[in-house]
Amino acid sequence: MPKPKTNKPPNAHLYPEGGPGRQLKARLKAGEVLLGGILGEIVRPSLVKCYQQAGFDFVYLEYEHVFFSATDLADTVLAARDNGLPVIAKTPQLERAEVAKLLECGVVGIQLPRTETRAQVETLLDYLKFPPNGTRAAAPGYGNSDFVVPEDARAWLQEQDEEVSLVIHIETKKAYENADEIISTPGIDMVYVGPGDFSVELGQPGNPDHPEVRGPMAEILALCKQYEVPFGTTAINAEAGRRWVEEGALFFEAADELEFVREGATNLVDAYRGFIG
């Protein structure tokens, strides 16, 4: 006998809130602090498994500064979904097709680098939402639905609107000056401040804890609290992360696989050099 049709993907048991994107939003709304493991050079399902075993809450794809194989990227996103890890990805540029491909492969959060104006946010929101809320084209049956073809198209479109998060990325002086206008834009789900480029823009390159950088970041965090939008960043270490959590930060794009390899390899070599010279 043929198996009965179902709208539920085989990984549905991993997402009690109804989907990886909705689970991500629900956890942030509940005040949980979430740690994201970055993939900044290599996208492979094996690394997703390592991140899942390490206990990360989501995967972040640094897709602005590097080239990823399209097949490896899609396979990695699916592996993340199948291991209970929602995926947030930078879009290489604010362009409809780039955003659509990330969404259709199963990414549930789109992060816009160098967000500087409300108009940019509204454009991205238009790409993320289906009519009547936006102009996203319907393409079910890909990674966005775990390759399950939904029986109820209307319900699926509504669920997808709820699944996707719009993540703004503040990293320039202009963005800081426009922070209130940007963060108050309806439809924003998360605000990330990139300490690297932000420290460069504010004249203290590589020193995100300098008062001239830390102060503006704290102001942005205060705006996030005012507008009830989760604030996140990348801390230079766990102690710096603890201070941000005490002030109200709710998520971290923590570190990438190159940092883990570099640190692990260096520690091993140093340990051996300690007795072999």
Backbone bond lengths (Angstrom), bond angles and torsions (degrees), N, CA, C in turn:
res aa  C-N    CA-C-N  psi(-1)  N-CA   C-N-CA  omega(-1)  CA-C   N-CA-C  phi
1 M - - - 1.465 - - 1.522 109.97 -
2 P 1.350 118.09 142.04 1.460 120.07 178.32 1.517 110.20 -67.97
3 K 1.319 115.69 147.71 1.458 120.53 178.07 1.523 109.74 -70.10
4 P 1.334 117.31 143.01 1.467 119.14 178.50 1.522 111.04 -65.00
5 K 1.332 116.57 145.76 1.448 121.23 177.86 1.531 110.43 -69.28
6 T 1.309 114.94 149.06 1.456 119.53 177.91 1.517 109.60 -148.32
7 N 1.309 116.21 148.30 1.456 121.31 175.39 1.515 111.08 -86.92
8 K 1.323 117.51 -7.64 1.451 120.33 -174.21 1.522 111.24 -87.21
9 P 1.323 117.96 128.41 1.461 119.96 174.53 1.513 110.48 -72.56
10 P 1.327 118.44 162.02 1.465 120.89 -177.92 1.521 113.80 -65.73
11 N 1.337 118.16 -17.12 1.466 120.55 179.05 1.524 112.34 -97.58
12 A 1.343 117.64 13.50 1.471 120.86 -174.70 1.524 112.40 -58.87
13 H 1.329 117.07 -30.04 1.467 120.05 -178.32 1.525 112.20 -65.26
14 L 1.332 117.27 -16.73 1.467 120.90 -179.67 1.522 111.99 -81.17
15 Y 1.336 116.50 -13.90 1.462 120.75 -171.94 1.522 110.97 -126.74
16 P 1.330 117.30 82.72 1.465 120.15 -177.86 1.522 113.92 -63.52
17 E 1.349 117.28 -20.35 1.465 119.88 179.75 1.523 112.19 -86.28
18 G 1.336 118.13 1.15 1.452 120.03 174.72 1.507 115.51 108.93
19 G 1.308 119.22 -8.47 1.459 122.23 179.72 1.516 109.12 169.59
20 P 1.337 118.37 159.13 1.460 119.55 -177.34 1.522 113.98 -60.69
21 G 1.337 116.73 -36.86 1.459 119.23 179.21 1.507 113.10 -70.01
22 R 1.329 116.09 -42.36 1.463 119.65 178.62 1.521 111.01 -68.20
23 Q 1.335 116.59 -33.44 1.465 119.40 176.85 1.523 110.65 -66.10
24 L 1.336 116.69 -42.34 1.456 120.76 177.08 1.526 110.96 -57.68
25 K 1.329 116.32 -47.79 1.468 120.64 -179.59 1.532 111.23 -63.82
26 A 1.336 116.72 -41.66 1.461 120.46 -177.75 1.520 111.09 -63.76
27 R 1.312 117.21 -39.98 1.465 120.46 -179.21 1.523 111.08 -67.91
28 L 1.326 116.73 -40.17 1.463 119.72 177.16 1.529 110.63 -65.72
29 K 1.316 116.25 -42.38 1.462 120.39 179.47 1.516 111.33 -62.18
30 A 1.331 116.50 -32.12 1.462 121.27 178.76 1.529 112.05 -77.90
31 G 1.326 116.91 -3.66 1.456 120.43 177.56 1.509 114.84 87.88
32 E 1.338 117.62 12.54 1.460 119.57 176.06 1.527 110.28 -71.02
33 V 1.317 116.59 145.50 1.458 121.85 173.98 1.525 107.76 -95.36
34 L 1.330 116.52 122.01 1.453 121.72 -172.59 1.529 110.99 -110.52
35 L 1.330 115.49 139.19 1.456 122.67 178.88 1.522 109.64 -109.08
36 G 1.323 115.59 128.28 1.450 120.63 178.17 1.513 111.48 -109.41
37 G 1.317 116.22 130.90 1.453 121.34 173.30 1.516 109.40 -87.11
38 I 1.328 117.07 129.05 1.462 121.87 -176.69 1.529 110.70 -89.77
39 L 1.317 115.50 139.57 1.456 121.33 166.42 1.522 106.20 -110.25
40 G 1.337 116.03 108.78 1.451 120.10 -171.51 1.504 114.94 -111.70
41 E 1.315 118.71 -5.99 1.460 121.82 -178.51 1.522 111.49 -147.49
42 I 1.330 115.74 -37.49 1.467 120.85 -175.20 1.526 109.11 -120.46
43 V 1.310 116.91 125.50 1.471 120.52 173.71 1.520 107.94 -114.90
44 R 1.316 115.38 111.61 1.454 122.44 -179.17 1.531 109.36 -146.77
45 P 1.339 118.68 141.36 1.457 120.51 176.29 1.524 113.17 -55.53
46 S 1.326 117.76 -32.19 1.464 119.94 -179.58 1.531 111.64 -62.22
47 L 1.331 116.86 -36.35 1.458 119.70 178.20 1.529 111.02 -69.62
48 V 1.327 116.25 -35.70 1.458 119.59 174.77 1.526 110.61 -58.96
49 K 1.325 116.61 -43.43 1.461 120.12 178.44 1.530 110.83 -61.06
50 C 1.324 116.41 -41.30 1.467 119.67 177.65 1.522 110.60 -62.48
51 Y 1.326 117.44 -41.86 1.462 120.88 179.61 1.526 110.92 -66.15
52 Q 1.325 115.94 -38.97 1.464 119.56 178.88 1.529 110.02 -64.98
53 Q 1.319 117.03 -42.34 1.459 120.79 179.17 1.526 111.64 -67.25
54 A 1.327 116.42 -30.96 1.466 120.09 178.53 1.523 112.13 -72.56
55 G 1.335 116.89 -22.79 1.457 120.16 177.02 1.513 115.35 104.19
56 F 1.335 118.47 14.48 1.462 119.90 176.38 1.523 110.32 -63.34
57 D 1.345 114.79 155.88 1.465 120.97 -178.07 1.522 112.97 -96.29
58 F 1.317 116.96 -25.02 1.462 120.70 177.20 1.522 108.74 -155.44
59 V 1.321 115.61 167.95 1.461 122.36 177.38 1.523 108.05 -112.16
60 Y 1.333 115.33 137.09 1.459 120.68 178.10 1.521 109.58 -117.68
61 L 1.330 116.85 124.76 1.458 122.18 -179.98 1.524 109.98 -97.22
62 E 1.320 116.55 116.55 1.462 123.24 176.40 1.530 107.52 -83.54
63 Y 1.330 114.87 84.61 1.463 120.25 -170.84 1.525 111.91 -106.73
64 E 1.328 116.36 26.65 1.460 120.26 177.02 1.526 111.54 -101.43
65 H 1.322 116.79 -39.39 1.460 121.16 -169.34 1.525 114.44 -102.86
66 V 1.330 117.91 -3.72 1.464 120.20 -174.80 1.516 110.56 -133.39
67 F 1.335 115.67 165.91 1.455 122.57 171.69 1.523 108.13 -98.01
68 F 1.327 116.40 133.16 1.447 121.86 172.90 1.524 108.49 -116.71
69 S 1.311 116.97 140.60 1.450 120.07 168.17 1.523 108.68 -62.64
70 A 1.329 115.87 130.63 1.469 119.24 -178.12 1.519 111.64 -59.86
71 T 1.328 117.13 -40.16 1.468 120.55 179.61 1.520 111.35 -66.90
72 D 1.330 117.13 -45.12 1.463 120.04 179.07 1.528 110.85 -63.39
73 L 1.336 116.61 -39.19 1.466 119.77 179.11 1.523 110.32 -61.89
74 A 1.333 116.85 -48.71 1.466 120.46 -178.56 1.525 111.11 -63.15
75 D 1.326 117.54 -42.16 1.463 120.90 179.02 1.533 110.99 -63.67
76 T 1.319 116.14 -37.57 1.466 120.72 -179.42 1.515 111.24 -67.97
77 V 1.318 116.60 -41.80 1.476 120.11 178.28 1.517 110.24 -62.66
78 L 1.329 117.60 -43.64 1.464 120.38 178.98 1.525 111.05 -64.03
79 A 1.332 116.69 -39.94 1.462 119.93 177.99 1.520 110.55 -62.54
80 A 1.317 116.60 -38.95 1.466 119.90 178.60 1.531 110.23 -63.53
81 R 1.318 116.89 -47.27 1.463 120.10 179.10 1.524 111.00 -59.63
82 D 1.330 116.79 -39.86 1.463 120.78 -178.54 1.520 113.07 -74.92
83 N 1.336 116.62 -8.04 1.465 121.02 177.53 1.527 112.38 -116.83
84 G 1.336 115.77 20.02 1.454 120.61 173.35 1.510 115.35 75.92
85 L 1.338 117.85 21.51 1.459 121.09 -177.86 1.527 110.48 -116.61
86 P 1.336 118.54 108.12 1.463 120.06 173.22 1.525 110.06 -61.51
87 V 1.321 116.55 152.17 1.459 121.59 -178.61 1.521 110.83 -117.19
88 I 1.337 115.40 126.80 1.457 123.03 170.13 1.524 106.55 -108.03
89 A 1.320 117.29 137.43 1.465 120.46 -179.71 1.521 110.37 -135.72
90 K 1.327 115.59 140.76 1.454 119.24 166.21 1.520 108.50 -67.30
91 T 1.309 117.01 140.67 1.444 119.68 167.50 1.527 107.37 -88.26
92 P 1.342 117.97 135.23 1.466 119.12 -178.71 1.520 113.12 -58.01
93 Q 1.325 116.40 -30.22 1.458 120.72 177.05 1.526 108.71 -159.00
94 L 1.321 115.75 164.28 1.454 120.64 179.37 1.533 108.00 -81.36
95 E 1.333 114.76 85.00 1.458 121.41 -175.21 1.521 108.04 -145.80
96 R 1.314 115.75 137.62 1.460 121.20 -170.64 1.530 113.05 -57.36
97 A 1.331 118.34 -48.67 1.459 120.74 -175.44 1.522 111.60 -66.53
98 E 1.327 117.80 -38.55 1.465 120.79 178.22 1.524 110.39 -60.76
99 V 1.326 115.82 -45.19 1.458 120.65 179.58 1.524 110.53 -65.29
100 A 1.334 116.76 -43.86 1.464 121.07 -177.35 1.523 111.56 -61.02
101 K 1.333 117.38 -43.05 1.460 120.09 -178.27 1.524 111.64 -63.54
102 L 1.330 116.56 -38.85 1.462 119.60 177.22 1.527 110.79 -65.42
103 L 1.326 116.76 -43.28 1.465 120.25 179.62 1.527 110.96 -63.99
104 E 1.324 116.70 -45.01 1.459 119.10 -175.62 1.519 112.62 -69.49
105 C 1.329 118.71 -24.61 1.464 118.41 177.64 1.526 111.42 -81.97
106 G 1.347 117.39 -6.49 1.456 120.44 173.11 1.510 116.21 116.35
107 V 1.331 117.66 4.19 1.467 120.77 174.70 1.527 108.77 -66.23
108 V 1.336 116.90 138.63 1.471 120.08 -177.80 1.533 113.33 -113.75
109 G 1.327 117.01 -1.43 1.455 119.93 176.25 1.517 109.21 -139.65
110 I 1.328 117.15 126.83 1.461 121.69 178.46 1.523 108.41 -109.24
111 Q 1.329 115.26 121.15 1.462 121.58 -178.72 1.524 109.13 -106.05
112 L 1.321 116.09 127.28 1.457 121.68 -175.77 1.522 110.76 -98.91
113 P 1.341 118.28 107.08 1.460 119.53 178.93 1.527 110.94 -65.37
114 R 1.328 114.67 149.09 1.461 122.17 178.17 1.526 112.16 53.33
115 T 1.323 116.07 43.70 1.463 120.28 172.23 1.522 108.22 -63.75
116 E 1.322 116.78 126.86 1.466 119.11 -176.06 1.519 114.40 -134.28
117 T 1.334 118.34 -14.72 1.465 120.05 -177.44 1.518 111.35 -141.92
118 R 1.322 115.51 157.72 1.464 120.57 174.44 1.520 110.39 -63.16
119 A 1.326 117.79 -34.91 1.462 120.97 -178.91 1.528 110.93 -60.53
120 Q 1.332 117.75 -39.46 1.467 120.62 176.94 1.518 110.84 -62.34
121 V 1.317 115.87 -42.74 1.467 120.28 -179.34 1.529 110.12 -63.22
122 E 1.313 116.27 -43.54 1.462 119.71 -179.29 1.529 111.60 -66.11
123 T 1.324 117.12 -34.41 1.463 120.22 176.15 1.521 110.77 -64.97
124 L 1.335 116.34 -46.57 1.458 119.41 179.00 1.521 110.87 -62.60
125 L 1.319 117.63 -42.01 1.463 121.12 178.88 1.528 110.32 -58.75
126 D 1.319 116.21 -38.25 1.461 120.79 178.36 1.529 110.90 -62.67
127 Y 1.330 117.11 -37.14 1.463 121.26 179.09 1.531 112.20 -72.59
128 L 1.334 117.07 -25.80 1.467 121.26 -173.63 1.524 113.79 -85.93
129 K 1.322 116.69 -26.21 1.461 120.31 -171.38 1.530 111.51 -108.01
130 F 1.341 114.03 146.94 1.452 120.20 176.23 1.530 110.72 -81.15
131 P 1.339 117.83 158.25 1.461 120.22 173.96 1.526 110.49 -55.25
132 P 1.322 118.67 141.77 1.462 127.65 8.15 1.530 114.02 -89.61
133 N 1.323 117.92 3.12 1.468 120.38 -175.81 1.526 112.94 -85.53
134 G 1.341 117.32 -15.13 1.451 121.00 -179.42 1.513 109.53 -167.73
135 T 1.340 115.96 -159.13 1.462 119.33 -175.11 1.529 112.08 -128.03
136 R 1.335 117.64 22.43 1.456 119.89 178.02 1.527 110.19 -62.60
137 A 1.312 116.52 136.87 1.464 121.27 178.52 1.521 110.13 -81.70
138 A 1.323 116.56 138.56 1.463 121.75 -178.84 1.522 110.15 -76.78
139 A 1.346 116.12 124.68 1.468 120.58 178.46 1.522 109.39 -146.99
140 P 1.340 117.36 65.40 1.464 119.60 179.74 1.519 111.45 -72.67
141 G 1.316 115.44 165.44 1.452 120.09 176.66 1.508 114.12 95.44
142 Y 1.323 116.94 2.14 1.460 121.67 174.41 1.535 108.61 -102.84
143 G 1.323 116.02 -156.54 1.467 119.32 178.62 1.512 113.35 -61.25
144 N 1.334 116.37 -23.31 1.469 120.01 -179.94 1.520 112.70 -63.30
145 S 1.330 117.17 -20.93 1.467 121.04 176.73 1.525 110.63 -125.01
146 D 1.346 115.74 20.58 1.469 121.36 -178.17 1.524 111.46 55.45
147 F 1.341 115.05 32.82 1.465 124.45 177.11 1.527 113.06 65.51
148 V 1.331 116.05 18.89 1.460 120.79 169.53 1.525 107.67 -93.05
149 V 1.319 118.06 129.06 1.462 121.20 176.91 1.525 108.30 -83.63
150 P 1.324 118.76 114.64 1.468 120.16 -176.08 1.520 112.17 -67.00
151 E 1.313 115.59 140.06 1.463 120.32 178.26 1.519 111.40 -79.00
152 D 1.345 116.62 -32.10 1.460 121.47 -178.23 1.526 108.03 -109.57
153 A 1.327 116.32 96.86 1.465 121.07 -175.12 1.523 111.79 -62.62
154 R 1.325 117.25 -41.04 1.467 120.41 -178.08 1.527 110.80 -63.36
155 A 1.330 116.36 -44.35 1.466 119.97 179.54 1.525 110.94 -64.89
156 W 1.330 116.53 -38.81 1.467 119.70 -179.41 1.527 111.41 -65.11
157 L 1.328 117.16 -41.67 1.463 120.21 178.56 1.522 110.82 -60.67
158 Q 1.329 116.20 -42.07 1.467 120.34 178.82 1.525 110.66 -64.88
159 E 1.331 116.11 -42.43 1.462 120.00 178.84 1.523 111.31 -62.36
160 Q 1.323 116.91 -40.05 1.461 120.58 179.95 1.528 111.54 -65.68
161 D 1.311 117.72 -37.90 1.468 120.19 175.77 1.527 110.65 -59.90
162 E 1.336 115.35 -35.87 1.465 119.78 178.96 1.526 111.59 -79.08
163 E 1.329 116.97 -26.38 1.460 121.87 -176.79 1.526 112.51 -69.78
164 V 1.326 116.38 -39.75 1.465 120.71 -167.03 1.528 110.97 -85.51
165 S 1.323 115.10 136.63 1.463 121.81 176.27 1.527 110.39 -109.17
166 L 1.317 115.53 138.75 1.461 122.65 173.28 1.516 107.28 -98.20
167 V 1.319 116.42 118.00 1.463 122.00 -177.28 1.523 108.60 -113.84
168 I 1.323 117.27 115.38 1.454 118.85 176.72 1.525 109.03 -87.37
169 H 1.325 114.77 152.54 1.462 121.55 -173.86 1.527 107.77 -127.46
170 I 1.320 115.96 102.79 1.463 121.48 179.88 1.519 108.98 -91.53
171 E 1.344 116.07 121.93 1.465 119.53 -178.38 1.526 112.73 -151.11
172 T 1.348 116.63 9.34 1.460 119.54 -179.70 1.524 110.65 -128.47
173 K 1.336 114.05 163.06 1.463 119.57 178.06 1.529 110.67 -63.89
174 K 1.340 116.70 -38.37 1.461 119.77 178.89 1.523 110.63 -63.01
175 A 1.322 117.10 -40.38 1.463 119.93 178.31 1.518 110.92 -63.40
176 Y 1.326 116.32 -40.46 1.469 120.46 177.61 1.520 110.48 -61.01
177 E 1.337 116.18 -43.47 1.463 119.99 179.73 1.526 111.47 -65.23
178 N 1.328 116.86 -30.61 1.471 121.48 -179.11 1.522 112.84 -100.70
179 A 1.320 117.23 15.20 1.470 120.60 -170.86 1.522 112.86 -57.85
180 D 1.308 118.34 -43.63 1.467 120.39 -178.46 1.519 109.99 -62.81
181 E 1.320 116.84 -45.91 1.472 121.57 179.62 1.524 111.05 -61.66
182 I 1.331 116.59 -39.35 1.459 120.59 -177.61 1.528 110.89 -72.14
183 I 1.329 116.58 -52.96 1.466 120.93 -172.30 1.529 111.79 -68.18
184 S 1.322 117.19 -25.56 1.471 120.35 179.29 1.521 112.55 -81.04
185 T 1.339 117.71 -2.69 1.464 120.41 -179.78 1.526 110.43 -66.03
186 P 1.325 118.27 125.14 1.475 119.74 178.00 1.530 110.88 -59.94
187 G 1.334 115.34 138.53 1.448 120.14 176.38 1.512 115.19 104.59
188 I 1.333 118.10 -6.86 1.457 121.10 177.60 1.528 108.82 -76.82
189 D 1.329 115.86 135.75 1.458 120.83 -178.69 1.523 113.27 -107.39
190 M 1.339 117.97 -29.68 1.457 121.60 -177.45 1.527 108.68 -151.04
191 V 1.336 115.62 149.43 1.465 121.51 176.55 1.523 108.43 -124.78
192 Y 1.317 115.70 122.05 1.463 121.69 177.09 1.521 109.24 -113.46
193 V 1.339 116.57 132.19 1.456 121.57 173.69 1.519 108.17 -107.40
194 G 1.344 116.35 119.60 1.454 121.45 -179.83 1.521 110.68 -84.38
195 P 1.325 118.68 106.97 1.458 120.72 -173.08 1.521 114.04 -68.18
196 G 1.329 118.42 -24.83 1.451 120.46 -178.71 1.517 112.48 -65.40
197 D 1.326 116.53 -65.98 1.463 119.85 -179.52 1.524 111.74 -67.00
198 F 1.325 117.35 -31.03 1.468 119.80 178.50 1.528 110.06 -63.01
199 S 1.332 116.68 -40.63 1.464 119.68 178.49 1.524 110.77 -66.85
200 V 1.332 117.96 -34.89 1.468 121.23 176.54 1.528 109.80 -65.31
201 E 1.327 116.00 -47.73 1.465 120.72 -177.98 1.531 112.44 -61.87
202 L 1.314 116.19 -32.15 1.465 120.00 -177.34 1.526 112.70 -95.53
203 G 1.322 116.77 13.42 1.459 120.85 171.14 1.507 116.19 83.61
204 Q 1.341 117.34 13.41 1.469 120.72 179.90 1.531 109.27 -131.28
205 P 1.340 117.05 62.23 1.472 119.52 -173.98 1.511 113.38 -57.51
206 G 1.326 114.85 130.73 1.457 120.65 177.70 1.513 115.03 75.79
207 N 1.316 117.35 9.68 1.467 120.84 -177.57 1.529 109.97 -131.02
208 P 1.339 116.92 69.54 1.469 119.35 -176.50 1.518 114.29 -67.81
209 D 1.337 117.82 -15.27 1.462 119.93 177.71 1.523 112.79 -87.57
210 H 1.333 117.45 -0.73 1.465 119.85 176.57 1.530 108.96 -64.23
211 P 1.333 118.23 140.72 1.470 120.62 -178.54 1.528 114.06 -53.81
212 E 1.339 117.43 -31.45 1.462 119.96 -179.34 1.524 112.03 -72.78
213 V 1.324 117.28 -13.85 1.463 122.33 175.29 1.527 110.06 -106.22
214 R 1.311 115.57 -46.62 1.470 121.05 -177.81 1.525 111.42 -61.54
215 G 1.332 115.52 -37.93 1.465 119.76 -179.97 1.511 112.76 -62.24
216 P 1.338 118.97 -53.50 1.461 120.01 176.44 1.530 113.57 -59.75
217 M 1.340 117.02 -35.94 1.466 118.73 177.08 1.522 110.46 -63.70
218 A 1.321 117.03 -39.62 1.466 120.69 178.02 1.527 110.87 -65.39
219 E 1.323 116.93 -35.35 1.466 120.28 176.87 1.533 110.26 -64.26
220 I 1.323 116.09 -40.73 1.466 119.89 178.33 1.521 110.48 -65.79
221 L 1.324 116.55 -40.22 1.463 120.22 175.84 1.526 110.95 -59.76
222 A 1.331 116.95 -40.55 1.471 120.79 178.70 1.527 110.44 -62.90
223 L 1.330 117.28 -39.40 1.464 120.55 177.22 1.529 110.72 -64.70
224 C 1.318 116.14 -38.89 1.468 119.87 178.19 1.524 110.58 -61.74
225 K 1.319 116.28 -41.63 1.468 119.45 176.82 1.525 110.25 -63.07
226 Q 1.339 116.47 -41.80 1.461 120.58 -178.96 1.523 111.38 -60.49
227 Y 1.328 116.09 -41.59 1.461 120.34 -176.98 1.528 112.52 -97.24
228 E 1.325 117.14 6.20 1.460 123.70 175.78 1.533 111.99 57.55
229 V 1.328 114.45 49.17 1.464 121.74 176.93 1.528 107.75 -119.58
230 P 1.327 119.29 128.64 1.460 121.02 -179.64 1.534 112.35 -59.13
231 F 1.327 115.55 135.53 1.464 123.21 179.00 1.520 109.26 -104.96
232 G 1.349 115.54 139.60 1.455 119.90 176.06 1.507 111.33 -143.22
233 T 1.318 116.23 164.83 1.452 121.93 178.13 1.524 108.70 -158.78
234 T 1.325 116.31 -169.69 1.462 122.80 170.86 1.515 107.14 -119.96
235 A 1.311 117.13 117.86 1.464 121.34 -178.35 1.519 109.81 -88.08
236 I 1.347 116.36 150.24 1.463 119.63 -177.74 1.521 111.43 -72.17
237 N 1.319 117.78 -21.36 1.458 122.22 175.55 1.528 108.15 -164.04
238 A 1.330 116.23 176.74 1.461 120.55 -176.37 1.525 112.18 -64.33
239 E 1.325 117.34 -35.10 1.462 119.66 179.41 1.523 110.62 -65.36
240 A 1.333 116.88 -42.09 1.461 120.07 175.98 1.523 110.17 -63.99
241 G 1.341 116.29 -37.58 1.454 120.12 176.21 1.516 112.09 -62.35
242 R 1.339 116.50 -39.49 1.466 120.06 178.54 1.517 111.03 -60.19
243 R 1.338 116.93 -41.52 1.465 120.45 179.72 1.528 110.91 -64.41
244 W 1.334 116.31 -39.18 1.450 118.75 178.15 1.531 111.50 -66.34
245 V 1.315 116.92 -38.86 1.472 120.05 178.19 1.519 109.85 -63.54
246 E 1.310 117.58 -41.66 1.466 120.69 178.97 1.529 111.52 -60.70
247 E 1.338 116.45 -28.63 1.466 120.39 179.26 1.522 112.62 -88.11
248 G 1.347 117.02 -11.61 1.452 118.91 174.68 1.515 116.62 123.01
249 A 1.336 118.73 5.25 1.464 120.26 176.81 1.527 110.25 -64.72
250 L 1.332 116.22 143.36 1.461 120.78 -175.02 1.529 114.14 -119.25
251 F 1.321 117.93 -11.43 1.464 117.37 176.32 1.525 110.05 -152.34
252 F 1.334 113.90 154.57 1.456 121.61 -179.91 1.525 109.74 -134.28
253 E 1.313 115.93 131.51 1.456 121.39 164.58 1.520 103.20 -90.30
254 A 1.323 115.76 97.76 1.460 121.17 -156.42 1.522 114.99 -79.55
255 A 1.309 118.00 -62.26 1.469 121.94 -176.12 1.515 107.88 -162.65
256 D 1.349 116.16 162.03 1.461 119.02 -177.71 1.520 112.24 -110.09
257 E 1.331 114.78 174.45 1.456 120.78 -174.44 1.529 112.02 -65.07
258 L 1.326 117.75 -29.91 1.457 119.72 178.14 1.522 111.09 -66.98
259 E 1.335 116.41 -38.59 1.465 119.74 176.40 1.521 111.31 -63.65
260 F 1.340 116.05 -41.61 1.463 119.41 -179.64 1.527 110.88 -65.59
261 V 1.328 116.95 -42.80 1.464 120.13 178.95 1.521 110.31 -65.17
262 R 1.322 116.52 -46.07 1.461 120.85 -178.72 1.531 111.22 -60.41
263 E 1.342 115.80 -46.82 1.462 119.76 -178.33 1.522 111.09 -66.40
264 G 1.348 116.49 -45.92 1.454 119.51 -179.19 1.517 112.19 -63.53
265 A 1.333 116.19 -42.67 1.457 119.82 179.89 1.523 111.21 -65.80
266 T 1.329 116.36 -42.63 1.463 120.05 -179.70 1.518 111.34 -63.46
267 N 1.331 115.90 -42.36 1.471 119.28 179.92 1.525 111.14 -62.67
268 L 1.331 116.76 -41.36 1.463 120.07 179.84 1.529 111.15 -65.39
269 V 1.341 116.05 -47.40 1.465 119.31 -179.95 1.521 111.04 -62.49
270 D 1.322 117.35 -43.39 1.463 120.89 179.24 1.523 111.11 -61.07
271 A 1.347 116.41 -39.18 1.460 119.27 179.68 1.528 111.09 -62.97
272 Y 1.330 116.71 -42.08 1.461 119.96 178.56 1.532 111.35 -69.67
273 R 1.338 116.10 -40.93 1.455 119.12 179.89 1.518 111.35 -61.73
274 G 1.327 115.63 -23.22 1.453 119.20 -179.55 1.511 113.18 -65.26
275 F 1.357 116.79 -23.64 1.467 116.90 179.65 1.530 113.90 -123.71
276 I 1.368 116.51 -8.45 1.463 116.11 177.34 1.544 111.65 -108.52
277 G 1.353 116.10 -7.99 1.459 119.30 176.13 1.512 112.94 79.27
